[in-house]
Amino acid sequence: MRRTPFLIATLAVGLGCLAGRPISLTAALVNYQVPQETAAFKPGPDLAVVQGNCTACHSSDYIRTQPPMQNRKEFWQAEVTKMIKVYGAPIDAADVGKIVDYLAATY
């Protein structure tokens, strides 16, 4: 079964050559510009740790869109834990408390 795509491509090229028109199997390059970041994290304790860990996957806008919560520290602890365990965020254990404290104090 693995040979099927190869056989189809070979057949398409062969038929194209027989018809006198070689078939191109290359993709066109696409260039695009990523827009400038318009949001920024609020100043706070260990901001550099938060920026170094969180911006690899999402912008500060993601944090700002979280709903109001009663126990901020508990909420952010659960969110950071989810990022690590569910989404595989490579956050060092020493940084978890710093990130949670920053988020709880700032958002």
FIFI-653508 format. One record per atom (N, C-alpha, C): residue number from 1; z, x, y; atom name. Coordinates in steps of 0.001 Angstrom, whole numbers. Last residue first. Layout:
PT pos       w       u       v site
PT NUM       Z       X       Y   CA
...
// end
This chain:
PT pos       w       u       v site
PT 107   36419   -2877   39637    N
PT 107   35630   -4106   39467   CA
PT 107   36529   -5247   39040    C
PT 106   38334    -849   39947    N
PT 106   37233    -967   40892   CA
PT 106   36465   -2283   40801    C
PT 105   40232    -786   37940    N
PT 105   40667    -605   39330   CA
PT 105   39586    -981   40329    C
PT 104   38702   -1116   35640    N
PT 104   39782   -2072   35926   CA
PT 104   40228   -1984   37401    C
PT 103   37003    1129   35803    N
PT 103   36459    -224   35836   CA
PT 103   37519   -1259   36203    C
PT 102   38901    3256   35641    N
PT 102   37993    3124   36786   CA
PT 102   37497    1685   36910    C
PT 101   40083    2747   33131    N
PT 101   40904    2736   34356   CA
PT 101   40041    2564   35597    C
PT 100   37831    3058   31455    N
PT 100   38532    1768   31510   CA
PT 100   39359    1688   32793    C
PT  99   37255    5767   31908    N
PT  99   36257    4742   32216   CA
PT  99   36938    3385   32368    C
PT  98   39603    6967   30993    N
PT  98   39164    7181   32379   CA
PT  98   38172    6103   32799    C
PT  97   39622    6205   28294    N
PT  97   40683    5762   29195   CA
PT  97   40299    5898   30655    C
PT  96   37243    7591   27414    N
PT  96   37399    6140   27304   CA
PT  96   38445    5622   28284    C
PT  95   37177   10340   27370    N
PT  95   36652    9665   28556   CA
PT  95   36908    8157   28553    C
PT  94   38068   11190   24929    N
PT  94   38860   11588   26100   CA
PT  94   38407   10856   27366    C
PT  93   36008   10377   23236    N
PT  93   37289    9658   23200   CA
PT  93   38162    9973   24419    C
PT  92   32795   10205   24704    N
PT  92   33866   11028   24157   CA
PT  92   35186   10263   24254    C
PT  91   30240    8049   23860    N
PT  91   31318    8307   24821   CA
PT  91   32415    9075   24122    C
PT  90   27473    7158   23110    N
PT  90   28112    8426   22755   CA
PT  90   29186    8826   23775    C
PT  89   27167    3866   21988    N
PT  89   27284    4722   23174   CA
PT  89   28043    6000   22812    C
PT  88   26555    1931   20036    N
PT  88   26464    3356   19722   CA
PT  88   26511    4286   20927    C
PT  87   26910    -751   20240    N
PT  87   25669    -200   20778   CA
PT  87   25524    1302   20577    C
PT  86   29372   -1148   18895    N
PT  86   28223   -2021   18630   CA
PT  86   26915   -1362   19057    C
PT  85   31137     963   19680    N
PT  85   31044     526   18283   CA
PT  85   29792    -294   17973    C
PT  84   30674    1396   22492    N
PT  84   30742    2500   21524   CA
PT  84   30436    2003   20116    C
PT  83   30654   -1117   23643    N
PT  83   29542    -203   23915   CA
PT  83   29498     930   22889    C
PT  82   33149   -2064   22755    N
PT  82   31915   -2681   22272   CA
PT  82   30723   -1750   22485    C
PT  81   34827    -431   24297    N
PT  81   34877    -338   22836   CA
PT  81   33613    -932   22222    C
PT  80   34170   -1431   26804    N
PT  80   33873     -26   26496   CA
PT  80   33881     181   24979    C
PT  79   35137   -4088   26488    N
PT  79   33728   -3820   26808   CA
PT  79   33335   -2381   26451    C
PT  78   37876   -3736   26003    N
PT  78   37043   -4384   24987   CA
PT  78   35566   -4099   25227    C
PT  77   38568   -2576   28447    N
PT  77   38806   -1833   27207   CA
PT  77   37927   -2411   26093    C
PT  76   37984   -4666   30192    N
PT  76   37149   -3463   30230   CA
PT  76   37372   -2588   29001    C
PT  75   40021   -6525   29399    N
PT  75   38606   -6876   29365   CA
PT  75   37736   -5623   29292    C
PT  74   42364   -5072   29933    N
PT  74   42079   -5519   28570   CA
PT  74   40587   -5845   28407    C
PT  73   42102   -4778   32729    N
PT  73   42176   -3606   31864   CA
PT  73   41841   -3972   30416    C
PT  72   42063   -7471   33695    N
PT  72   40919   -6572   33852   CA
PT  72   40953   -5390   32898    C
PT  71   42833  -10422   32848    N
PT  71   43396   -9113   32534   CA
PT  71   42263   -8094   32537    C
PT  70   41015  -12388   33873    N
PT  70   42437  -12380   34220   CA
PT  70   43056  -11011   33992    C
PT  69   37759  -12012   35417    N
PT  69   38659  -11972   34267   CA
PT  69   40106  -11919   34738    C
PT  68   34436  -13041   36236    N
PT  68   35819  -12783   36646   CA
PT  68   36736  -12842   35417    C
PT  67   31724  -11459   34334    N
PT  67   32450  -12609   34898   CA
PT  67   33853  -12217   35372    C
PT  66   29483   -8898   35425    N
PT  66   30494   -9382   34480   CA
PT  66   31305  -10499   35128    C
PT  65   27739   -7735   37174    N
PT  65   27429   -9089   36729   CA
PT  65   28450   -9657   35738    C
PT  64   28468   -5126   37630    N
PT  64   28762   -6103   38680   CA
PT  64   28529   -7538   38226    C
PT  63   27408   -3863   35421    N
PT  63   28862   -3973   35540   CA
PT  63   29225   -5051   36555    C
PT  62   24703   -3959   36020    N
PT  62   25190   -4583   34788   CA
PT  62   26694   -4821   34873    C
PT  61   24482   -2399   38298    N
PT  61   24303   -3857   38403   CA
PT  61   24842   -4579   37180    C
PT  60   24526     195   37506    N
PT  60   25800    -371   37951   CA
PT  60   25697   -1889   38128    C
PT  59   22401     250   34568    N
PT  59   22730     503   35965   CA
PT  59   24094     -88   36307    C
PT  58   22550    1809   31282    N
PT  58   22374     699   32215   CA
PT  58   22802    1083   33617    C
PT  57   22542    4229   29836    N
PT  57   22033    2996   29227   CA
PT  57   21801    1857   30208    C
PT  56   23460    6240   31414    N
PT  56   22457    6602   30407   CA
PT  56   21818    5347   29825    C
PT  55   25516    5334   32970    N
PT  55   24158    5203   33505   CA
PT  55   23081    5664   32532    C
PT  54   27916    5956   31581    N
PT  54   27393    4585   31607   CA
PT  54   25935    4486   32050    C
PT  53   28569    8710   31753    N
PT  53   28559    8000   30476   CA
PT  53   27794    6679   30518    C
PT  52   28358    9563   34383    N
PT  52   27843   10412   33316   CA
PT  52   27728    9701   31981    C
PT  51   29719    7547   35783    N
PT  51   28287    7748   35996   CA
PT  51   27672    8549   34850    C
PT  50   32317    8019   34788    N
PT  50   31654    6728   34578   CA
PT  50   30144    6892   34724    C
PT  49   32786   10579   35748    N
PT  49   32867   10325   34300   CA
PT  49   32121    9032   33972    C
PT  48   32626   10162   38505    N
PT  48   31659   11061   37850   CA
PT  48   31633   10846   36334    C
PT  47   34874    8543   39009    N
PT  47   33535    7998   39180   CA
PT  47   32491    8854   38443    C
PT  46   37656    8899   38856    N
PT  46   36793    9335   37749   CA
PT  46   35396    8731   37802    C
PT  45   38428    6224   41069    N
PT  45   38910    7341   40250   CA
PT  45   37953    7622   39085    C
PT  44   35667    5373   43316    N
PT  44   36910    5135   42602   CA
PT  44   37292    6334   41764    C
PT  43   32981    3591   44866    N
PT  43   33843    4780   44793   CA
PT  43   35146    4428   44072    C
PT  42   30791    1668   42774    N
PT  42   31753    1733   43870   CA
PT  42   32558    3023   43750    C
PT  41   27496    2642   41911    N
PT  41   28869    2381   41517   CA
PT  41   29765    2486   42746    C
PT  40   24634    1006   43308    N
PT  40   25462    2202   43119   CA
PT  40   26849    1774   42676    C
PT  39   21211     -14   43317    N
PT  39   22636    -286   43180   CA
PT  39   23385    1024   42986    C
PT  38   18674     910   43295    N
PT  38   19153     306   44540   CA
PT  38   20648       5   44495    C
PT  37   16690    3488   42139    N
PT  37   17916    2731   41892   CA
PT  37   18412    2190   43231    C
PT  36   13152    3159   42434    N
PT  36   14390    3824   42820   CA
PT  36   15568    2897   42538    C
PT  35   11098    2351   39566    N
PT  35   11606    2114   40920   CA
PT  35   12909    2864   41174    C
PT  34    8900    4526   37960    N
PT  34   10149    3787   37821   CA
PT  34   10694    3570   39228    C
PT  33    5459    4311   37705    N
PT  33    6572    4805   38496   CA
PT  33    7786    3916   38244    C
PT  32    3157    5228   35121    N
PT  32    3875    4245   35907   CA
PT  32    5027    4918   36617    C
PT  31     201    5618   33259    N
PT  31    1177    6215   34167   CA
PT  31    1853    5105   34947    C
PT  30   -1125    5789   30112    N
PT  30    -660    4872   31138   CA
PT  30     388    5606   31962    C
PT  29   -3999    6770   28318    N
PT  29   -2723    7121   28925   CA
PT  29   -2382    6129   30026    C
PT  28   -5427    4922   25644    N
PT  28   -5511    5401   27020   CA
PT  28   -4108    5709   27534    C
PT  27   -5613    6042   22287    N
PT  27   -5085    5123   23288   CA
PT  27   -5224    5751   24671    C
PT  26   -8304    6476   20000    N
PT  26   -7250    7013   20857   CA
PT  26   -6836    5960   21881    C
PT  25  -10465    5975   18443    N
PT  25   -9169    5515   17949   CA
PT  25   -8016    6074   18774    C
PT  24  -13722    4956   19067    N
PT  24  -12602    5757   19556   CA
PT  24  -11300    5143   19063    C
PT  23  -16498    5059   16993    N
PT  23  -15387    4243   17481   CA
PT  23  -14248    5170   17892    C
PT  22  -19920    5848   17586    N
PT  22  -18597    6237   17095   CA
PT  22  -17510    5389   17764    C
PT  21  -22695    4237   16792    N
PT  21  -21709    4211   17874   CA
PT  21  -20363    4627   17312    C
PT  20  -24374    3979   14685    N
PT  20  -24786    4867   15769   CA
PT  20  -23834    4892   16939    C
PT  19  -23564    2668   12528    N
PT  19  -24214    1850   13548   CA
PT  19  -24669    2701   14723    C
PT  18  -22266    4696   11239    N
PT  18  -23496    4170   10644   CA
PT  18  -24266    3340   11671    C
PT  17  -20032    4923   12882    N
PT  17  -20987    6026   12838   CA
PT  17  -22319    5563   12249    C
PT  16  -18765    2516   12284    N
PT  16  -19184    2814   13656   CA
PT  16  -20214    3916   13694    C
PT  15  -18199    2860    9601    N
PT  15  -19128    1804   10003   CA
PT  15  -19641    2034   11422    C
PT  14  -16339    4999    9847    N
PT  14  -17581    5147    9079   CA
PT  14  -18616    4112    9472    C
PT  13  -14310    3816   11311    N
PT  13  -15011    4979   11860   CA
PT  13  -16354    5149   11160    C
PT  12  -13564    1788    9489    N
PT  12  -14006    1443   10838   CA
PT  12  -14786    2589   11463    C
PT  11  -12759    3309    7254    N
PT  11  -13877    2385    7141   CA
PT  11  -14437    2030    8521    C
PT  10  -10547    4613    8330    N
PT  10  -11679    5388    7829   CA
PT  10  -12928    4518    7736    C
PT   9   -8891    2407    8877    N
PT   9   -9344    3279    9968   CA
PT   9  -10562    4084    9542    C
PT   8   -8511    1457    6256    N
PT   8   -9130     591    7265   CA
PT   8   -9670    1433    8415    C
PT   7   -7209    3641    5085    N
PT   7   -8503    3207    4570   CA
PT   7   -9233    2325    5583    C
PT   6   -4848    3672    6576    N
PT   6   -5743    4833    6597   CA
PT   6   -7138    4438    6135    C
PT   5   -3700    1193    5890    N
PT   5   -4100    1465    7281   CA
PT   5   -5066    2647    7377    C
PT   4   -3465    1653    2944    N
PT   4   -4285     595    3522   CA
PT   4   -4652     870    4984    C
PT   3   -1682    3406    1896    N
PT   3   -3003    3926    2196   CA
PT   3   -3867    2895    2906    C
PT   2     565    2023    1229    N
PT   2     626    2872    2414   CA
PT   2    -753    3364    2826    C
PT   1       0     805   -1197    N
PT   1       0       0       0   CA
PT   1       0     852    1267    C
// end
